[in-house]
């Protein structure tokens, strides 16, 4: 502490980003791996996103339940189905940072306000119960403020996700996204916030190793693999009304 106190270390952790792992943790991160590559990524414009889409806010809490700074991530994923009943996943936004617990709750609130129709999903492992407990308190406080300002209140549904992944490891559910990338069923919105970080994590992914930087891509993998997180129902095509020929109106008479 006489050389560098905790505040100085946290500041450098933010400034150095991925270099911090190599210089301070002796754990260099691979810049590019062999599993996910740039050519596998597909992009989509705002106007091309299906209208029949259900948005979800995916939150994977940090492993520790202590209210200290740690890497945290919030992904906003839209899910729809095409004519072949295949799911399409669109990454709308990725929010990430070295946030303390209170700021983490604030960031979730911000995402809920930006996406009022999105369901919120929080994994119960790694402090999920504490996150939900504090989030509900924060929503009540924020809604009091919003009502006083004459604005719409937060109504997003909060869902609990089991910490169990049906026996699969974290790397396995991230690896399971590969077919979706190869077929273009995972797309990045071109204007998505935090896209560079998500791509950085995917490019450094190695299924044989445990990555310390996988928060954003794990949230995406949860959306893709968890059966509880579903797409919107497909809209049924509207039937065209058949016009009944009415004949020559001039030749019609009264019927008694």
N, C-alpha and C positions, 0 to 999 in steps of 0.2 A: 504493500500500500504506500510505502514511502516513495516508490518509483512511479507507479501508476495506480490511482485509486479506481474503484468500480465504475464511477461515472465516466472517467476517461476511457476505460476499456469499452464500455457500452457505446461511447461516441465513435471510437475507432471501428467497432463492429459494424456500425451503420455505414461509415465512410468507406471501409475496405470491401464490404459486401463479401463476395465469394473468396477474396484473397485472405480474409480474416482466418478462415479455416486452416490455411497453409501456414500463415505467419504466427498465429497465436495458439492454434490447436494441434499443429503438426498433423493435420489431416487434409492434404491437398485434394481439391475437387477436380474431377475430369471435366474438361470443357465440352468435349463431344464424345459420346459413347457410340456403340455399334448397334444399339437396339432401336431407338427412335431418332430419326434424322429429318432434316428440314424438308426433304422431298416427300416425306410422308404426310406433311401437314396440309390441310385444306382450309380455305378461307371463304367467307361469305359476307356479302354486303347487307346492310340494314334492310333494304327493300326486298331482298330475296329470302329473308327468314320467313318460314311458314306462319301464317296467321293463327292456325290452330296449334298453338304451342303452349306448353305449361312450363312456367319457370320455377326453379328451385334454388334456394340459398343453402349451400352445403358448408358445414362448419365442422372441422376436425380439431378439437381442443388439444392443447399441449399436454404432454405426458404428466407434467407436474401439476398438482392442484394448488401450489403456492402462488400468491399474487405477486409474482416477479416477472420481469421481462423475459420473453422467449419468442421464438419464431412462430407466427400464427398466420392462418390463411382463411379466406372466405371466398368461395367460388359461386358465381351465379350461372347456372346452367339451364338452358331451355331444351325441352324434349318434345318432339312431335313424331308422327308416323307418316310414311309415304304410302303410295298405292299398293306396294308389296308388303305392307304391314311391318316394314323395317323401321327401327327407331333412328331418328336423327338427333344428335346432341350438338347444341350450339353453345359455345363459351361466350357469354355476354360480357362478363367482367370478372376480374380476379383482384382481390384486395389482400395485401400481405404486408407484413412489417414486423419489426421488433417492438411489440407493444406490451405495455404492462397490462394487468388484468382489467383494470377500469377502462383503459383506452380500447381494449379489445371489445368490451361490451358496447362502447360508444360506436365503434366501427360496425358492429352488427346492426345496431339501431339505424345507422346511416344507410346501410344496404336495404333494410326493411322499408325505409321511407322512399328510397329510390325505386324499389320494386314492390309496390304495395300488394300485388296479386300473387307474389311468390310464396310458396311454402318454405318454412325454415326447418332444416334437418340438422340435428346435433348428435354426434356420437357420444354415447354414455361413458366410453373409456376415457381415461386421461383427464378427469375433472369435468366431464360433461354435466353431471348433476349440479355442480356448483355454478357452471355457466348458465344453465336454465334458471336456477334459483335467482341469480343476480340479474339476469336478463329480464325476467318478469317484473322485478322491482323497478328496473330502469324504464320499462315500457310504461308502467303506471305513471311514473314521474314525468316522462316525455309527453304522454297523452294529456296530462294536466296542462302542460305548457302549450301544446298544439291547440287544445280547445280554447284556451284563453286568447290565442292568436287568431281564432276562427278558421283553423286549418283542419284537414282530415286527420283523424287519429290512426294509429298503427293497428291493423287488424290481421296481420299475417298469422297463419297457424304455425305453432311450434310443435315439431315432432321429435320424438326420441328415437335414435337409432341404436340398435344393439351393438355393443362393442365387438361381438363375435362376428366373424366374416365367413360363417359356414365352414370353418376349418381352414380357410385360405389365409395365407400370410399377406402382409401389406404389399410385398413385391409381387405376389401372385395376382392380386387384383389390379395392380398397375400394369402388369404384363398382359392381363386379359383385355386391355384396351387396344391391343395391336390390330386385330381384325377390323375394328371400327375405323382406325386411322387408315389402313390399307384400302378400305372400300369407300372412304370419304364420308363415313357416317358420324364422324366427329369433325366439326368445323369451328374455326375461330372467327368470331366477328371481327372484321378488320379494325374497327375502332375500339375494341375491348381494352379496358384498363388492365394493366399488369400482365399483358400477354407475353412480354419478353421474359419475365420471371418464370412463367409456366413453361415456355419453350426451353428455357435454360435448364430447368429441372428435368424435363423429358429427355433432352439431349445428353444429360450426364447420367441417366438411369442405367444401372447395371443390375439385372435380375439376380445375379449371384452375390451381390453385396448389399449391405444395409446403408442406405444413403441418409446423411443427417439433414439434407435439404430436399425434402419431398412433400412438403405440406400442400402446395398448390396442386400438384399432380395427383396426390392421394384423394383430395376432395373431388377432383374430376373422376377418378376411378370409382369412388363410392357412388357417384351419380350413375355411372355406366353399369355397375355390377349389382347394386342393391335392388332387389325385386320390389321393395316398398316405394321406390322413387319412380313414378310412372309418367308416361307421356299423356298428352291430352287426347281425348277421344276424337277419332276422325269425324269430320263433319260429313253427314250424309248428303249426297248430291240432291239438289232440289228438283222435284219432278216438274216438268213443264206442263202447264195447263193446256189441255186440248180445247181448241176453239170449235164449238158446235155450229155448223152452218145454219143460218137462220132463214135462208131462202130470200125471196124477193118480198121486202116488207110491204110494197105497194099492193101485192095480191093477197095479203093476209086480212082476214075478217075477224069479227068478234066471235068468241065461243062462249055460249051460255050454258 
